[in-house]
Amino acid sequence: MSRLRQLSDDTYGPGAVGDRDPQAGVGSDHPMRNVTHQVAFEAGWSSGRARKVAELFDSMASEWDASHSDPVRVAPVSDAIRRGELQLEGRWLELGAGTGAGTRLFAPAVKSLVGLDLSLAMLQGAPKRVAPLVQGDSSGLPFNDDTFDGILMVNMLLFPDEVDRVLRSKGQIVWVNTMGDRTPIHLSPEDLLTALPGEWAATWANSGTGFWAVACRV
Ligand SMILES: C[S@@+](CC[C@H](N)C(=O)[O-])C[C@H]1O[C@@H](n2cnc3c(N)ncnc32)[C@H](O)[C@@H]1O
């Protein structure tokens, strides 16, 4: 039996599936693509890499929100909330919350949400009081084992062991790439399941310019 179940494309949200994204020059040759694969499959993270990634996002923080929070861009987050059969009554964590593009939609939908990001400048660009926000590195999360019912990641690196550690046994992972396979930090739904420790299954769908996947242990 396939570990992946694809729902029909989202015809509800703003923007047709596959709309061209105005941001040119991104995609499979983006330098973050290699980093994404190394972190997910080869534990390719170090303090030096953390410093460089934090500096990179610090430098983009002031411009980030204007180009990453429009309704078409975040359509997969809205669609995952609508069709992803999420445990909305649970306790959720968002990794790589950035300036809050996903946080703004997710926080009102779930019982509780904490956002975490490596870049202080990105967090400072997030709307105040949308959710508690913590500066931290997802390679070593400041939370106990089995703390969360769900983890949201929007265009974020996957740290499989830490995600697995802090997520409860019936927990859900919401994985969003807002530009689909042209997202610089991209893992396909299949890659997501392969990178996570143990056996997982996912439901996923295309939405807006990207896709969402909701994964849980089997
Ligand atoms: C491509 S941005 C996405 C931000 C936001 N989710 C969005 O979609 O607009 C990636 C974010 O992940 C954060 N990040 C990268 N590595 C991280 C790590 N090890 N721990 C926590 N956050 C990290 C970056 O600082 C940045 O804010």
The ligand as a MOL file (V3000), in Angstrom:
LIG
                    3D

  0  0  0     0  0            999 V3000
M  V30 BEGIN CTAB
M  V30 COUNTS 27 29 0 0 0
M  V30 BEGIN ATOM
M  V30 1 C 12.6820 30.1550 3.7480 0
M  V30 2 S 12.4600 30.8620 5.3260 0 CHG=1
M  V30 3 C 10.7570 30.5460 5.6360 0
M  V30 4 C 10.1500 31.4690 6.6570 0
M  V30 5 C 8.6340 31.3340 6.8030 0
M  V30 6 N 8.2620 30.0150 7.2270 0
M  V30 7 C 7.9740 31.6800 5.4900 0
M  V30 8 O 7.5010 30.7670 4.7970 0
M  V30 9 O 7.9330 32.8640 5.1420 0 CHG=-1
M  V30 10 C 13.2870 29.6780 6.3660 0
M  V30 11 C 13.2750 30.0760 7.8160 0
M  V30 12 O 13.8510 29.0050 8.5450 0
M  V30 13 C 14.7100 29.5390 9.5160 0
M  V30 14 N 15.6920 28.5140 9.8840 0
M  V30 15 C 16.6850 28.0140 9.1160 0
M  V30 16 N 17.3830 27.0950 9.7970 0
M  V30 17 C 16.8160 27.0210 11.0260 0
M  V30 18 C 17.0800 26.2550 12.1820 0
M  V30 19 N 18.1180 25.4040 12.2430 0
M  V30 20 N 16.2860 26.4160 13.2620 0
M  V30 21 C 15.2430 27.2990 13.2300 0
M  V30 22 N 14.9580 28.0610 12.1650 0
M  V30 23 C 15.7310 27.9210 11.0720 0
M  V30 24 C 15.3090 30.7680 8.8600 0
M  V30 25 O 15.8540 31.6840 9.7860 0
M  V30 26 C 14.1140 31.3140 8.1120 0
M  V30 27 O 13.3720 32.2120 8.8670 0
M  V30 END ATOM
M  V30 BEGIN BOND
M  V30 1 1 1 2
M  V30 2 1 2 3
M  V30 3 1 2 10
M  V30 4 1 3 4
M  V30 5 1 4 5
M  V30 6 1 5 6
M  V30 7 1 5 7
M  V30 8 2 7 8
M  V30 9 1 7 9
M  V30 10 1 10 11
M  V30 11 1 11 12
M  V30 12 1 11 26
M  V30 13 1 12 13
M  V30 14 1 13 14
M  V30 15 1 13 24
M  V30 16 1 14 15
M  V30 17 1 14 23
M  V30 18 2 15 16
M  V30 19 1 16 17
M  V30 20 1 17 18
M  V30 21 2 17 23
M  V30 22 1 18 19
M  V30 23 2 18 20
M  V30 24 1 20 21
M  V30 25 2 21 22
M  V30 26 1 22 23
M  V30 27 1 24 25
M  V30 28 1 24 26
M  V30 29 1 26 27
M  V30 END BOND
M  V30 END CTAB
M  END
